[in-house]
Amino acid sequence: MSNDKRKAYWRANLRLVATCLSIWFIVSFGFGILLVEQLNSIRIGGFKLGFWFAQQGAIYVFVLLIFFYAWRMNRIDREYDVHED
């Protein structure tokens, strides 16, 4: 693999990691702590939305991000021809 292709691969990898971490931060800190009062005016299943994000929503989003990361990294690996057979 050429040096330019290697750099592009890691740039794509780091961009994906930064995106996933940003989404997780927004959901866990932003929705669960900073915007909790505004979100509490909305109810889901009888629970206030801000409370739900603080207690469960951030965990669900984290698990979804794990699966998204694995799926997207497989595509990036195939794109740069570093996938496992």
PyMOL Python script that loads the backbone (N, CA, C, O; Angstrom):
from pymol import cmd

cmd.read_pdbstr("""\
ATOM      1  N   MET A   1       0.853  -1.174   0.000  1.00  0.00           N
ATOM      2  CA  MET A   1       0.000   0.000   0.000  1.00  0.00           C
ATOM      3  C   MET A   1       0.900   1.239   0.000  1.00  0.00           C
ATOM      4  O   MET A   1       1.862   1.323   0.764  1.00  0.00           O
ATOM      5  N   SER A   2       0.574   2.184  -0.859  1.00  0.00           N
ATOM      6  CA  SER A   2       1.378   3.399  -0.938  1.00  0.00           C
ATOM      7  C   SER A   2       1.157   4.267   0.303  1.00  0.00           C
ATOM      8  O   SER A   2       0.167   4.131   1.023  1.00  0.00           O
ATOM      9  N   ASN A   3       2.106   5.149   0.515  1.00  0.00           N
ATOM     10  CA  ASN A   3       2.041   6.019   1.680  1.00  0.00           C
ATOM     11  C   ASN A   3       0.819   6.941   1.621  1.00  0.00           C
ATOM     12  O   ASN A   3       0.185   7.190   2.646  1.00  0.00           O
ATOM     13  N   ASP A   4       0.484   7.448   0.429  1.00  0.00           N
ATOM     14  CA  ASP A   4      -0.683   8.323   0.280  1.00  0.00           C
ATOM     15  C   ASP A   4      -1.976   7.563   0.575  1.00  0.00           C
ATOM     16  O   ASP A   4      -2.882   8.090   1.221  1.00  0.00           O
ATOM     17  N   LYS A   5      -2.052   6.329   0.099  1.00  0.00           N
ATOM     18  CA  LYS A   5      -3.244   5.515   0.344  1.00  0.00           C
ATOM     19  C   LYS A   5      -3.358   5.171   1.832  1.00  0.00           C
ATOM     20  O   LYS A   5      -4.457   5.152   2.386  1.00  0.00           O
ATOM     21  N   ARG A   6      -2.232   4.904   2.467  1.00  0.00           N
ATOM     22  CA  ARG A   6      -2.228   4.614   3.902  1.00  0.00           C
ATOM     23  C   ARG A   6      -2.714   5.822   4.701  1.00  0.00           C
ATOM     24  O   ARG A   6      -3.502   5.673   5.635  1.00  0.00           O
ATOM     25  N   LYS A   7      -2.246   7.013   4.337  1.00  0.00           N
ATOM     26  CA  LYS A   7      -2.685   8.231   5.020  1.00  0.00           C
ATOM     27  C   LYS A   7      -4.179   8.478   4.804  1.00  0.00           C
ATOM     28  O   LYS A   7      -4.877   8.898   5.727  1.00  0.00           O
ATOM     29  N   ALA A   8      -4.664   8.223   3.607  1.00  0.00           N
ATOM     30  CA  ALA A   8      -6.088   8.412   3.315  1.00  0.00           C
ATOM     31  C   ALA A   8      -6.931   7.422   4.114  1.00  0.00           C
ATOM     32  O   ALA A   8      -8.012   7.765   4.593  1.00  0.00           O
ATOM     33  N   TYR A   9      -6.437   6.202   4.256  1.00  0.00           N
ATOM     34  CA  TYR A   9      -7.147   5.194   5.038  1.00  0.00           C
ATOM     35  C   TYR A   9      -7.277   5.628   6.506  1.00  0.00           C
ATOM     36  O   TYR A   9      -8.359   5.548   7.088  1.00  0.00           O
ATOM     37  N   TRP A  10      -6.178   6.083   7.092  1.00  0.00           N
ATOM     38  CA  TRP A  10      -6.224   6.502   8.495  1.00  0.00           C
ATOM     39  C   TRP A  10      -7.014   7.786   8.676  1.00  0.00           C
ATOM     40  O   TRP A  10      -7.644   7.987   9.714  1.00  0.00           O
ATOM     41  N   ARG A  11      -6.986   8.656   7.674  1.00  0.00           N
ATOM     42  CA  ARG A  11      -7.802   9.865   7.733  1.00  0.00           C
ATOM     43  C   ARG A  11      -9.287   9.486   7.752  1.00  0.00           C
ATOM     44  O   ARG A  11     -10.063  10.059   8.517  1.00  0.00           O
ATOM     45  N   ALA A  12      -9.680   8.529   6.921  1.00  0.00           N
ATOM     46  CA  ALA A  12     -11.071   8.056   6.909  1.00  0.00           C
ATOM     47  C   ALA A  12     -11.430   7.403   8.238  1.00  0.00           C
ATOM     48  O   ALA A  12     -12.526   7.607   8.761  1.00  0.00           O
ATOM     49  N   ASN A  13     -10.509   6.620   8.777  1.00  0.00           N
ATOM     50  CA  ASN A  13     -10.728   5.955  10.062  1.00  0.00           C
ATOM     51  C   ASN A  13     -10.897   6.982  11.177  1.00  0.00           C
ATOM     52  O   ASN A  13     -11.833   6.880  11.971  1.00  0.00           O
ATOM     53  N   LEU A  14     -10.018   7.957  11.247  1.00  0.00           N
ATOM     54  CA  LEU A  14     -10.090   8.975  12.294  1.00  0.00           C
ATOM     55  C   LEU A  14     -11.332   9.851  12.147  1.00  0.00           C
ATOM     56  O   LEU A  14     -11.911  10.274  13.147  1.00  0.00           O
ATOM     57  N   ARG A  15     -11.744  10.125  10.912  1.00  0.00           N
ATOM     58  CA  ARG A  15     -12.957  10.901  10.682  1.00  0.00           C
ATOM     59  C   ARG A  15     -14.171  10.141  11.208  1.00  0.00           C
ATOM     60  O   ARG A  15     -15.064  10.731  11.816  1.00  0.00           O
ATOM     61  N   LEU A  16     -14.200   8.841  10.976  1.00  0.00           N
ATOM     62  CA  LEU A  16     -15.298   8.008  11.468  1.00  0.00           C
ATOM     63  C   LEU A  16     -15.317   7.972  12.994  1.00  0.00           C
ATOM     64  O   LEU A  16     -16.379   8.102  13.601  1.00  0.00           O
ATOM     65  N   VAL A  17     -14.165   7.797  13.611  1.00  0.00           N
ATOM     66  CA  VAL A  17     -14.082   7.771  15.070  1.00  0.00           C
ATOM     67  C   VAL A  17     -14.531   9.118  15.651  1.00  0.00           C
ATOM     68  O   VAL A  17     -15.284   9.152  16.625  1.00  0.00           O
ATOM     69  N   ALA A  18     -14.074  10.216  15.061  1.00  0.00           N
ATOM     70  CA  ALA A  18     -14.457  11.547  15.543  1.00  0.00           C
ATOM     71  C   ALA A  18     -15.956  11.773  15.402  1.00  0.00           C
ATOM     72  O   ALA A  18     -16.576  12.369  16.284  1.00  0.00           O
ATOM     73  N   THR A  19     -16.545  11.308  14.311  1.00  0.00           N
ATOM     74  CA  THR A  19     -17.982  11.443  14.108  1.00  0.00           C
ATOM     75  C   THR A  19     -18.756  10.655  15.150  1.00  0.00           C
ATOM     76  O   THR A  19     -19.705  11.168  15.742  1.00  0.00           O
ATOM     77  N   CYS A  20     -18.355   9.411  15.377  1.00  0.00           N
ATOM     78  CA  CYS A  20     -19.039   8.569  16.369  1.00  0.00           C
ATOM     79  C   CYS A  20     -18.921   9.155  17.776  1.00  0.00           C
ATOM     80  O   CYS A  20     -19.899   9.183  18.523  1.00  0.00           O
ATOM     81  N   LEU A  21     -17.734   9.618  18.134  1.00  0.00           N
ATOM     82  CA  LEU A  21     -17.547  10.207  19.459  1.00  0.00           C
ATOM     83  C   LEU A  21     -18.335  11.503  19.618  1.00  0.00           C
ATOM     84  O   LEU A  21     -18.853  11.790  20.697  1.00  0.00           O
ATOM     85  N   SER A  22     -18.425  12.281  18.550  1.00  0.00           N
ATOM     86  CA  SER A  22     -19.205  13.523  18.608  1.00  0.00           C
ATOM     87  C   SER A  22     -20.684  13.232  18.825  1.00  0.00           C
ATOM     88  O   SER A  22     -21.338  13.884  19.639  1.00  0.00           O
ATOM     89  N   ILE A  23     -21.206  12.254  18.098  1.00  0.00           N
ATOM     90  CA  ILE A  23     -22.611  11.879  18.271  1.00  0.00           C
ATOM     91  C   ILE A  23     -22.851  11.385  19.688  1.00  0.00           C
ATOM     92  O   ILE A  23     -23.831  11.771  20.325  1.00  0.00           O
ATOM     93  N   TRP A  24     -21.963  10.536  20.182  1.00  0.00           N
ATOM     94  CA  TRP A  24     -22.123  10.013  21.541  1.00  0.00           C
ATOM     95  C   TRP A  24     -22.066  11.143  22.571  1.00  0.00           C
ATOM     96  O   TRP A  24     -22.846  11.151  23.523  1.00  0.00           O
ATOM     97  N   PHE A  25     -21.150  12.095  22.389  1.00  0.00           N
ATOM     98  CA  PHE A  25     -21.038  13.227  23.314  1.00  0.00           C
ATOM     99  C   PHE A  25     -22.307  14.071  23.303  1.00  0.00           C
ATOM    100  O   PHE A  25     -22.815  14.451  24.358  1.00  0.00           O
ATOM    101  N   ILE A  26     -22.814  14.361  22.111  1.00  0.00           N
ATOM    102  CA  ILE A  26     -24.029  15.171  22.002  1.00  0.00           C
ATOM    103  C   ILE A  26     -25.201  14.480  22.689  1.00  0.00           C
ATOM    104  O   ILE A  26     -25.970  15.116  23.410  1.00  0.00           O
ATOM    105  N   VAL A  27     -25.330  13.182  22.462  1.00  0.00           N
ATOM    106  CA  VAL A  27     -26.456  12.447  23.056  1.00  0.00           C
ATOM    107  C   VAL A  27     -26.300  12.315  24.569  1.00  0.00           C
ATOM    108  O   VAL A  27     -27.243  12.572  25.317  1.00  0.00           O
ATOM    109  N   SER A  28     -25.111  11.917  25.020  1.00  0.00           N
ATOM    110  CA  SER A  28     -24.950  11.666  26.457  1.00  0.00           C
ATOM    111  C   SER A  28     -24.829  12.959  27.261  1.00  0.00           C
ATOM    112  O   SER A  28     -25.525  13.117  28.264  1.00  0.00           O
ATOM    113  N   PHE A  29     -23.977  13.873  26.854  1.00  0.00           N
ATOM    114  CA  PHE A  29     -23.772  15.101  27.620  1.00  0.00           C
ATOM    115  C   PHE A  29     -24.800  16.167  27.249  1.00  0.00           C
ATOM    116  O   PHE A  29     -25.399  16.798  28.120  1.00  0.00           O
ATOM    117  N   GLY A  30     -24.995  16.360  25.944  1.00  0.00           N
ATOM    118  CA  GLY A  30     -25.920  17.393  25.499  1.00  0.00           C
ATOM    119  C   GLY A  30     -27.359  17.100  25.870  1.00  0.00           C
ATOM    120  O   GLY A  30     -28.013  17.915  26.520  1.00  0.00           O
ATOM    121  N   PHE A  31     -27.865  15.927  25.458  1.00  0.00           N
ATOM    122  CA  PHE A  31     -29.262  15.587  25.723  1.00  0.00           C
ATOM    123  C   PHE A  31     -29.478  15.159  27.169  1.00  0.00           C
ATOM    124  O   PHE A  31     -30.521  15.457  27.751  1.00  0.00           O
ATOM    125  N   GLY A  32     -28.519  14.474  27.748  1.00  0.00           N
ATOM    126  CA  GLY A  32     -28.686  13.941  29.097  1.00  0.00           C
ATOM    127  C   GLY A  32     -28.418  14.928  30.214  1.00  0.00           C
ATOM    128  O   GLY A  32     -28.899  14.739  31.331  1.00  0.00           O
ATOM    129  N   ILE A  33     -27.642  15.999  29.929  1.00  0.00           N
ATOM    130  CA  ILE A  33     -27.280  16.943  30.982  1.00  0.00           C
ATOM    131  C   ILE A  33     -27.652  18.380  30.614  1.00  0.00           C
ATOM    132  O   ILE A  33     -28.385  19.037  31.353  1.00  0.00           O
ATOM    133  N   LEU A  34     -27.155  18.868  29.484  1.00  0.00           N
ATOM    134  CA  LEU A  34     -27.357  20.274  29.139  1.00  0.00           C
ATOM    135  C   LEU A  34     -28.792  20.604  28.732  1.00  0.00           C
ATOM    136  O   LEU A  34     -29.326  21.636  29.139  1.00  0.00           O
ATOM    137  N   LEU A  35     -29.411  19.756  27.948  1.00  0.00           N
ATOM    138  CA  LEU A  35     -30.756  20.037  27.435  1.00  0.00           C
ATOM    139  C   LEU A  35     -31.841  19.261  28.162  1.00  0.00           C
ATOM    140  O   LEU A  35     -32.955  19.128  27.655  1.00  0.00           O
ATOM    141  N   VAL A  36     -31.529  18.750  29.340  1.00  0.00           N
ATOM    142  CA  VAL A  36     -32.472  17.879  30.049  1.00  0.00           C
ATOM    143  C   VAL A  36     -33.780  18.599  30.372  1.00  0.00           C
ATOM    144  O   VAL A  36     -34.850  18.001  30.259  1.00  0.00           O
ATOM    145  N   GLU A  37     -33.715  19.846  30.763  1.00  0.00           N
ATOM    146  CA  GLU A  37     -34.943  20.572  31.131  1.00  0.00           C
ATOM    147  C   GLU A  37     -35.856  20.756  29.927  1.00  0.00           C
ATOM    148  O   GLU A  37     -37.067  20.568  30.033  1.00  0.00           O
ATOM    149  N   GLN A  38     -35.284  21.122  28.780  1.00  0.00           N
ATOM    150  CA  GLN A  38     -36.092  21.301  27.586  1.00  0.00           C
ATOM    151  C   GLN A  38     -36.686  19.977  27.106  1.00  0.00           C
ATOM    152  O   GLN A  38     -37.841  19.928  26.682  1.00  0.00           O
ATOM    153  N   LEU A  39     -35.900  18.914  27.174  1.00  0.00           N
ATOM    154  CA  LEU A  39     -36.371  17.600  26.716  1.00  0.00           C
ATOM    155  C   LEU A  39     -37.382  16.985  27.675  1.00  0.00           C
ATOM    156  O   LEU A  39     -38.176  16.138  27.266  1.00  0.00           O
ATOM    157  N   ASN A  40     -37.368  17.389  28.930  1.00  0.00           N
ATOM    158  CA  ASN A  40     -38.309  16.829  29.903  1.00  0.00           C
ATOM    159  C   ASN A  40     -39.756  17.223  29.619  1.00  0.00           C
ATOM    160  O   ASN A  40     -40.673  16.633  30.190  1.00  0.00           O
ATOM    161  N   SER A  41     -39.974  18.200  28.756  1.00  0.00           N
ATOM    162  CA  SER A  41     -41.343  18.567  28.392  1.00  0.00           C
ATOM    163  C   SER A  41     -41.956  17.543  27.433  1.00  0.00           C
ATOM    164  O   SER A  41     -43.164  17.564  27.199  1.00  0.00           O
ATOM    165  N   ILE A  42     -41.134  16.649  26.879  1.00  0.00           N
ATOM    166  CA  ILE A  42     -41.593  15.585  25.980  1.00  0.00           C
ATOM    167  C   ILE A  42     -41.565  14.277  26.757  1.00  0.00           C
ATOM    168  O   ILE A  42     -40.625  14.008  27.505  1.00  0.00           O
ATOM    169  N   ARG A  43     -42.602  13.465  26.576  1.00  0.00           N
ATOM    170  CA  ARG A  43     -42.667  12.177  27.286  1.00  0.00           C
ATOM    171  C   ARG A  43     -42.642  11.019  26.292  1.00  0.00           C
ATOM    172  O   ARG A  43     -43.259  11.075  25.229  1.00  0.00           O
ATOM    173  N   ILE A  44     -41.916   9.971  26.666  1.00  0.00           N
ATOM    174  CA  ILE A  44     -41.868   8.718  25.899  1.00  0.00           C
ATOM    175  C   ILE A  44     -42.189   7.591  26.862  1.00  0.00           C
ATOM    176  O   ILE A  44     -41.478   7.382  27.845  1.00  0.00           O
ATOM    177  N   GLY A  45     -43.252   6.873  26.580  1.00  0.00           N
ATOM    178  CA  GLY A  45     -43.633   5.752  27.441  1.00  0.00           C
ATOM    179  C   GLY A  45     -43.860   6.161  28.884  1.00  0.00           C
ATOM    180  O   GLY A  45     -43.622   5.367  29.794  1.00  0.00           O
ATOM    181  N   GLY A  46     -44.315   7.383  29.111  1.00  0.00           N
ATOM    182  CA  GLY A  46     -44.574   7.854  30.460  1.00  0.00           C
ATOM    183  C   GLY A  46     -43.373   8.477  31.154  1.00  0.00           C
ATOM    184  O   GLY A  46     -43.502   9.017  32.252  1.00  0.00           O
ATOM    185  N   PHE A  47     -42.208   8.408  30.523  1.00  0.00           N
ATOM    186  CA  PHE A  47     -41.006   8.981  31.121  1.00  0.00           C
ATOM    187  C   PHE A  47     -40.621  10.263  30.398  1.00  0.00           C
ATOM    188  O   PHE A  47     -40.833  10.387  29.192  1.00  0.00           O
ATOM    189  N   LYS A  48     -40.064  11.203  31.120  1.00  0.00           N
ATOM    190  CA  LYS A  48     -39.584  12.441  30.513  1.00  0.00           C
ATOM    191  C   LYS A  48     -38.399  12.122  29.609  1.00  0.00           C
ATOM    192  O   LYS A  48     -37.537  11.320  29.968  1.00  0.00           O
ATOM    193  N   LEU A  49     -38.356  12.751  28.433  1.00  0.00           N
ATOM    194  CA  LEU A  49     -37.325  12.448  27.440  1.00  0.00           C
ATOM    195  C   LEU A  49     -35.917  12.749  27.954  1.00  0.00           C
ATOM    196  O   LEU A  49     -34.993  11.985  27.678  1.00  0.00           O
ATOM    197  N   GLY A  50     -35.734  13.835  28.689  1.00  0.00           N
ATOM    198  CA  GLY A  50     -34.417  14.151  29.241  1.00  0.00           C
ATOM    199  C   GLY A  50     -33.941  13.082  30.209  1.00  0.00           C
ATOM    200  O   GLY A  50     -32.779  12.678  30.180  1.00  0.00           O
ATOM    201  N   PHE A  51     -34.843  12.630  31.065  1.00  0.00           N
ATOM    202  CA  PHE A  51     -34.516  11.547  31.987  1.00  0.00           C
ATOM    203  C   PHE A  51     -34.182  10.270  31.216  1.00  0.00           C
ATOM    204  O   PHE A  51     -33.235   9.562  31.559  1.00  0.00           O
ATOM    205  N   TRP A  52     -34.967   9.976  30.168  1.00  0.00           N
ATOM    206  CA  TRP A  52     -34.746   8.770  29.375  1.00  0.00           C
ATOM    207  C   TRP A  52     -33.370   8.792  28.730  1.00  0.00           C
ATOM    208  O   TRP A  52     -32.661   7.786  28.762  1.00  0.00           O
ATOM    209  N   PHE A  53     -32.971   9.933  28.136  1.00  0.00           N
ATOM    210  CA  PHE A  53     -31.646  10.029  27.522  1.00  0.00           C
ATOM    211  C   PHE A  53     -30.559   9.857  28.571  1.00  0.00           C
ATOM    212  O   PHE A  53     -29.559   9.186  28.315  1.00  0.00           O
ATOM    213  N   ALA A  54     -30.733  10.441  29.732  1.00  0.00           N
ATOM    214  CA  ALA A  54     -29.711  10.349  30.774  1.00  0.00           C
ATOM    215  C   ALA A  54     -29.578   8.920  31.290  1.00  0.00           C
ATOM    216  O   ALA A  54     -28.475   8.486  31.622  1.00  0.00           O
ATOM    217  N   GLN A  55     -30.683   8.184  31.362  1.00  0.00           N
ATOM    218  CA  GLN A  55     -30.648   6.847  31.957  1.00  0.00           C
ATOM    219  C   GLN A  55     -30.451   5.731  30.936  1.00  0.00           C
ATOM    220  O   GLN A  55     -29.714   4.784  31.212  1.00  0.00           O
ATOM    221  N   GLN A  56     -31.082   5.810  29.774  1.00  0.00           N
ATOM    222  CA  GLN A  56     -31.036   4.705  28.825  1.00  0.00           C
ATOM    223  C   GLN A  56     -30.649   5.117  27.412  1.00  0.00           C
ATOM    224  O   GLN A  56     -29.942   4.385  26.719  1.00  0.00           O
ATOM    225  N   GLY A  57     -31.106   6.274  26.990  1.00  0.00           N
ATOM    226  CA  GLY A  57     -30.914   6.689  25.606  1.00  0.00           C
ATOM    227  C   GLY A  57     -29.464   6.733  25.185  1.00  0.00           C
ATOM    228  O   GLY A  57     -29.127   6.284  24.089  1.00  0.00           O
ATOM    229  N   ALA A  58     -28.598   7.263  26.030  1.00  0.00           N
ATOM    230  CA  ALA A  58     -27.180   7.345  25.691  1.00  0.00           C
ATOM    231  C   ALA A  58     -26.566   5.955  25.544  1.00  0.00           C
ATOM    232  O   ALA A  58     -25.686   5.750  24.708  1.00  0.00           O
ATOM    233  N   ILE A  59     -27.018   5.017  26.340  1.00  0.00           N
ATOM    234  CA  ILE A  59     -26.509   3.639  26.238  1.00  0.00           C
ATOM    235  C   ILE A  59     -26.959   3.002  24.928  1.00  0.00           C
ATOM    236  O   ILE A  59     -26.166   2.353  24.246  1.00  0.00           O
ATOM    237  N   TYR A  60     -28.233   3.187  24.575  1.00  0.00           N
ATOM    238  CA  TYR A  60     -28.739   2.646  23.304  1.00  0.00           C
ATOM    239  C   TYR A  60     -28.000   3.244  22.115  1.00  0.00           C
ATOM    240  O   TYR A  60     -27.635   2.530  21.181  1.00  0.00           O
ATOM    241  N   VAL A  61     -27.785   4.537  22.150  1.00  0.00           N
ATOM    242  CA  VAL A  61     -27.066   5.188  21.056  1.00  0.00           C
ATOM    243  C   VAL A  61     -25.634   4.667  20.996  1.00  0.00           C
ATOM    244  O   VAL A  61     -25.109   4.450  19.904  1.00  0.00           O
ATOM    245  N   PHE A  62     -25.001   4.464  22.130  1.00  0.00           N
ATOM    246  CA  PHE A  62     -23.637   3.932  22.151  1.00  0.00           C
ATOM    247  C   PHE A  62     -23.575   2.548  21.508  1.00  0.00           C
ATOM    248  O   PHE A  62     -22.674   2.273  20.715  1.00  0.00           O
ATOM    249  N   VAL A  63     -24.519   1.682  21.842  1.00  0.00           N
ATOM    250  CA  VAL A  63     -24.541   0.333  21.257  1.00  0.00           C
ATOM    251  C   VAL A  63     -24.777   0.418  19.746  1.00  0.00           C
ATOM    252  O   VAL A  63     -24.134  -0.301  18.981  1.00  0.00           O
ATOM    253  N   LEU A  64     -25.679   1.279  19.316  1.00  0.00           N
ATOM    254  CA  LEU A  64     -25.910   1.466  17.879  1.00  0.00           C
ATOM    255  C   LEU A  64     -24.662   1.996  17.179  1.00  0.00           C
ATOM    256  O   LEU A  64     -24.362   1.597  16.054  1.00  0.00           O
ATOM    257  N   LEU A  65     -23.940   2.886  17.837  1.00  0.00           N
ATOM    258  CA  LEU A  65     -22.706   3.413  17.256  1.00  0.00           C
ATOM    259  C   LEU A  65     -21.641   2.328  17.110  1.00  0.00           C
ATOM    260  O   LEU A  65     -20.851   2.368  16.166  1.00  0.00           O
ATOM    261  N   ILE A  66     -21.607   1.376  18.011  1.00  0.00           N
ATOM    262  CA  ILE A  66     -20.656   0.266  17.899  1.00  0.00           C
ATOM    263  C   ILE A  66     -20.934  -0.524  16.628  1.00  0.00           C
ATOM    264  O   ILE A  66     -20.019  -0.827  15.863  1.00  0.00           O
ATOM    265  N   PHE A  67     -22.215  -0.859  16.407  1.00  0.00           N
ATOM    266  CA  PHE A  67     -22.569  -1.607  15.199  1.00  0.00           C
ATOM    267  C   PHE A  67     -22.336  -0.773  13.940  1.00  0.00           C
ATOM    268  O   PHE A  67     -21.864  -1.298  12.932  1.00  0.00           O
ATOM    269  N   PHE A  68     -22.663   0.523  13.988  1.00  0.00           N
ATOM    270  CA  PHE A  68     -22.416   1.399  12.849  1.00  0.00           C
ATOM    271  C   PHE A  68     -20.928   1.481  12.539  1.00  0.00           C
ATOM    272  O   PHE A  68     -20.530   1.420  11.375  1.00  0.00           O
ATOM    273  N   TYR A  69     -20.101   1.619  13.581  1.00  0.00           N
ATOM    274  CA  TYR A  69     -18.651   1.708  13.384  1.00  0.00           C
ATOM    275  C   TYR A  69     -18.115   0.438  12.719  1.00  0.00           C
ATOM    276  O   TYR A  69     -17.322   0.515  11.780  1.00  0.00           O
ATOM    277  N   ALA A  70     -18.542  -0.712  13.199  1.00  0.00           N
ATOM    278  CA  ALA A  70     -18.071  -1.978  12.620  1.00  0.00           C
ATOM    279  C   ALA A  70     -18.492  -2.093  11.159  1.00  0.00           C
ATOM    280  O   ALA A  70     -17.692  -2.493  10.313  1.00  0.00           O
ATOM    281  N   TRP A  71     -19.750  -1.742  10.854  1.00  0.00           N
ATOM    282  CA  TRP A  71     -20.241  -1.813   9.479  1.00  0.00           C
ATOM    283  C   TRP A  71     -19.479  -0.853   8.568  1.00  0.00           C
ATOM    284  O   TRP A  71     -19.065  -1.216   7.467  1.00  0.00           O
ATOM    285  N   ARG A  72     -19.301   0.384   9.051  1.00  0.00           N
ATOM    286  CA  ARG A  72     -18.623   1.391   8.232  1.00  0.00           C
ATOM    287  C   ARG A  72     -17.144   1.082   8.057  1.00  0.00           C
ATOM    288  O   ARG A  72     -16.589   1.321   6.984  1.00  0.00           O
ATOM    289  N   MET A  73     -16.493   0.554   9.094  1.00  0.00           N
ATOM    290  CA  MET A  73     -15.072   0.204   8.968  1.00  0.00           C
ATOM    291  C   MET A  73     -14.882  -0.942   7.981  1.00  0.00           C
ATOM    292  O   MET A  73     -13.890  -0.965   7.252  1.00  0.00           O
ATOM    293  N   ASN A  74     -15.802  -1.883   7.944  1.00  0.00           N
ATOM    294  CA  ASN A  74     -15.714  -2.945   6.943  1.00  0.00           C
ATOM    295  C   ASN A  74     -15.764  -2.366   5.537  1.00  0.00           C
ATOM    296  O   ASN A  74     -15.036  -2.815   4.652  1.00  0.00           O
ATOM    297  N   ARG A  75     -16.620  -1.374   5.327  1.00  0.00           N
ATOM    298  CA  ARG A  75     -16.694  -0.733   4.012  1.00  0.00           C
ATOM    299  C   ARG A  75     -15.415   0.037   3.695  1.00  0.00           C
ATOM    300  O   ARG A  75     -14.920  -0.009   2.569  1.00  0.00           O
ATOM    301  N   ILE A  76     -14.882   0.744   4.693  1.00  0.00           N
ATOM    302  CA  ILE A  76     -13.634   1.487   4.480  1.00  0.00           C
ATOM    303  C   ILE A  76     -12.492   0.513   4.199  1.00  0.00           C
ATOM    304  O   ILE A  76     -11.673   0.759   3.314  1.00  0.00           O
ATOM    305  N   ASP A  77     -12.432  -0.591   4.946  1.00  0.00           N
ATOM    306  CA  ASP A  77     -11.386  -1.589   4.718  1.00  0.00           C
ATOM    307  C   ASP A  77     -11.449  -2.135   3.294  1.00  0.00           C
ATOM    308  O   ASP A  77     -10.414  -2.295   2.646  1.00  0.00           O
ATOM    309  N   ARG A  78     -12.654  -2.422   2.802  1.00  0.00           N
ATOM    310  CA  ARG A  78     -12.794  -2.920   1.433  1.00  0.00           C
ATOM    311  C   ARG A  78     -12.407  -1.849   0.420  1.00  0.00           C
ATOM    312  O   ARG A  78     -11.799  -2.150  -0.607  1.00  0.00           O
ATOM    313  N   GLU A  79     -12.757  -0.615   0.706  1.00  0.00           N
ATOM    314  CA  GLU A  79     -12.442   0.488  -0.208  1.00  0.00           C
ATOM    315  C   GLU A  79     -10.941   0.661  -0.373  1.00  0.00           C
ATOM    316  O   GLU A  79     -10.466   0.952  -1.470  1.00  0.00           O
ATOM    317  N   TYR A  80     -10.190   0.484   0.711  1.00  0.00           N
ATOM    318  CA  TYR A  80      -8.736   0.636   0.669  1.00  0.00           C
ATOM    319  C   TYR A  80      -8.005  -0.700   0.546  1.00  0.00           C
ATOM    320  O   TYR A  80      -6.781  -0.762   0.659  1.00  0.00           O
ATOM    321  N   ASP A  81      -8.757  -1.747   0.317  1.00  0.00           N
ATOM    322  CA  ASP A  81      -8.210  -3.090   0.090  1.00  0.00           C
ATOM    323  C   ASP A  81      -7.337  -3.575   1.245  1.00  0.00           C
ATOM    324  O   ASP A  81      -6.245  -4.103   1.033  1.00  0.00           O
ATOM    325  N   VAL A  82      -7.831  -3.390   2.467  1.00  0.00           N
ATOM    326  CA  VAL A  82      -7.150  -3.915   3.651  1.00  0.00           C
ATOM    327  C   VAL A  82      -8.080  -4.817   4.443  1.00  0.00           C
ATOM    328  O   VAL A  82      -7.848  -5.075   5.624  1.00  0.00           O
ATOM    329  N   HIS A  83      -9.136  -5.296   3.790  1.00  0.00           N
ATOM    330  CA  HIS A  83     -10.135  -6.130   4.460  1.00  0.00           C
ATOM    331  C   HIS A  83      -9.620  -7.538   4.683  1.00  0.00           C
ATOM    332  O   HIS A  83      -8.686  -7.998   4.027  1.00  0.00           O
ATOM    333  N   GLU A  84     -10.260  -8.203   5.627  1.00  0.00           N
ATOM    334  CA  GLU A  84      -9.938  -9.595   5.902  1.00  0.00           C
ATOM    335  C   GLU A  84     -10.783 -10.471   4.990  1.00  0.00           C
ATOM    336  O   GLU A  84     -11.941 -10.156   4.715  1.00  0.00           O
ATOM    337  N   ASP A  85     -10.212 -11.549   4.532  1.00  0.00           N
ATOM    338  CA  ASP A  85     -10.975 -12.462   3.657  1.00  0.00           C
ATOM    339  C   ASP A  85     -11.746 -13.463   4.416  1.00  0.00           C
ATOM    340  O   ASP A  85     -12.433 -14.293   3.821  1.00  0.00           O
TER     341      ASP A  85
END
""", "prot")
cmd.dss("prot")
cmd.show_as("cartoon", "prot")
cmd.util.cbc("prot")
cmd.orient("prot")
